[in-house]
Amino acid sequence: MTYGSETWSLTMGLIRRLRVTQRAMEIVMLGVSLRDQIRNKEIRRITRVTDIAQRVAKLKWQWAGHVARRTDGR
């Protein structure tokens, strides 16, 4: 889901769509439905998955460090 995210320009709309998609995947992983009325915090606690926005931000910083350490003159 985060393939190539190092080069994305993160907007609030994109972050919201990523979070919605991640939450939908977590709900499917747990096999619960919306009728069960389980809070998002509870789902996140059970799956122990990091927030997608935090993950993408970390990947962007890692990529920036990689690019900054280049010595081949590009």
C-alpha positions as a printed NumPy array, in Angstrom:
array([[  0.   ,   0.   ,   0.   ],
       [  2.936,   2.34 ,   0.532],
       [  4.883,   1.383,  -2.586],
       [  6.46 ,   4.511,  -4.004],
       [  5.077,   6.699,  -1.241],
       [  8.448,   8.372,  -0.777],
       [  7.748,  10.567,  -3.79 ],
       [  4.07 ,  11.339,  -3.114],
       [  3.085,  14.862,  -2.199],
       [  1.03 ,  14.258,   0.911],
       [ -2.15 ,  16.266,   1.066],
       [ -4.779,  16.021,   3.762],
       [ -7.152,  14.427,   1.25 ],
       [ -4.639,  11.727,   0.369],
       [ -3.892,  11.026,   4.03 ],
       [ -7.613,  10.728,   4.748],
       [ -8.101,   8.29 ,   1.851],
       [ -5.125,   6.186,   2.989],
       [ -6.463,   6.033,   6.553],
       [ -9.936,   5.043,   5.364],
       [ -8.485,   2.301,   3.176],
       [ -6.252,   1.04 ,   5.979],
       [ -9.148,   0.973,   8.414],
       [-11.287,  -0.943,   5.909],
       [ -8.487,  -3.5  ,   5.49 ],
       [ -8.173,  -3.894,   9.266],
       [-11.928,  -4.443,   9.588],
       [-11.768,  -7.165,   6.93 ],
       [ -8.737,  -8.737,   8.648],
       [-10.666,  -8.974,  11.913],
       [-13.832, -10.172,  10.247],
       [-16.048,  -7.639,  11.969],
       [-18.842,  -5.631,  10.416],
       [-20.01 ,  -2.093,  10.956],
       [-22.984,  -3.457,  12.876],
       [-20.631,  -4.678,  15.594],
       [-19.954,  -0.987,  16.396],
       [-16.335,  -1.485,  17.404],
       [-14.436,   1.79 ,  17.771],
       [-11.493,   2.559,  15.517],
       [ -9.143,   2.788,  18.501],
       [-10.169,  -0.705,  19.574],
       [ -9.584,  -2.092,  16.083],
       [ -6.153,  -0.456,  15.961],
       [ -5.295,  -1.849,  19.404],
       [ -6.259,  -5.38 ,  18.36 ],
       [ -4.399,  -5.351,  15.026],
       [ -1.36 ,  -3.462,  16.38 ],
       [ -0.815,  -1.871,  12.961],
       [  0.871,   1.53 ,  12.787],
       [ -1.002,   4.443,  11.289],
       [ -0.428,   4.719,   7.551],
       [  0.285,   8.46 ,   7.714],
       [  3.065,   7.899,  10.248],
       [  4.501,   5.095,   8.134],
       [  4.503,   7.192,   4.955],
       [  6.12 ,  10.124,   6.774],
       [  8.845,   7.815,   8.093],
       [  9.467,   6.397,   4.622],
       [  9.736,   9.923,   3.178],
       [ 12.378,  10.874,   5.774],
       [ 14.302,   7.657,   5.112],
       [ 14.272,   8.393,   1.384],
       [ 15.417,  11.979,   1.977],
       [ 18.356,  10.676,   4.027],
       [ 19.211,   8.207,   1.308],
       [ 19.227,  10.934,  -1.329],
       [ 21.235,  13.302,   0.891],
       [ 23.962,  10.691,   1.385],
       [ 24.544,  10.192,  -2.341],
       [ 28.069,  10.899,  -3.486],
       [ 27.772,  10.222,  -7.213],
       [ 26.864,  13.816,  -8.104],
       [ 23.262,  13.293,  -9.156]])
